């Protein structure tokens, strides 16, 4: 069990991890326009294996036990689906809109807990879900208004599917961080992604042009750095206390979307993001309240 850190320290490290992930989103989005989502993610994962492997095996670690390996494979498998859906949607919608939609993940995790674990969901949690769902509708309708192209709706639905995967990933992140060193987490995360994406390589893979390797390597570096920081933070503070750091991704996505792609944040996206955050706050309070109070 890693030694706990103060909440401000862990939260600050998590914020930095989210910032690196947001920068990586912008790099991957730009690269995906050139060589496609699949090849960008495949070669980013390959580069990540080399980079994270050097950090991990440089300290001569012991091979992880069966329990840790199961978590590595489970999270890596979920992350593969999550990443492909997210970046497939990201090339079709603005960055801020995409990140705002992923904020429903904490609420989706409540639904998963009810379905998979039989946990009780009170009326306050249901109200929170309805508020957040209203935010999703505001973003989806506002983001697709004025366009007849189906790609806007397709991108929105793909990102919502990615958020569903991320809801489960939140649980696995905490479990994985408690069982493994951050360098081990980063290495196995890249390794599982590489293996799973590599299954389609004979039909889909292409060798990127020399000019494309710089953004791919940069994306791998940013992803590895973010995995290290988030693993460190989630190993030292409860996930429920760190989940609010995810909301900072909206600010970073807005900034990078504007700087790199000239995207502007519409009123509908901002209003929807506020509704989703309110829903998440209500859900968190419902989860912390006693069962009797949660029903009030």
GINORDA-V697981 format. One record per helix or strand of 2 or more residues. SS is the DSSP state (H for helix, E for strand). FROM is the first residue (numbers start at 1). TO is the last residue. If there is no record, write none. Layout:
((SS:FROM:TO) (SS:FROM:TO))
//
This chain:
((H:7:35) (H:37:57) (H:66:90) (H:95:102) (H:105:117) (H:123:144) (H:151:179) (H:182:198) (H:201:204) (H:210:234) (H:239:261) (H:267:288) (H:291:294))
//
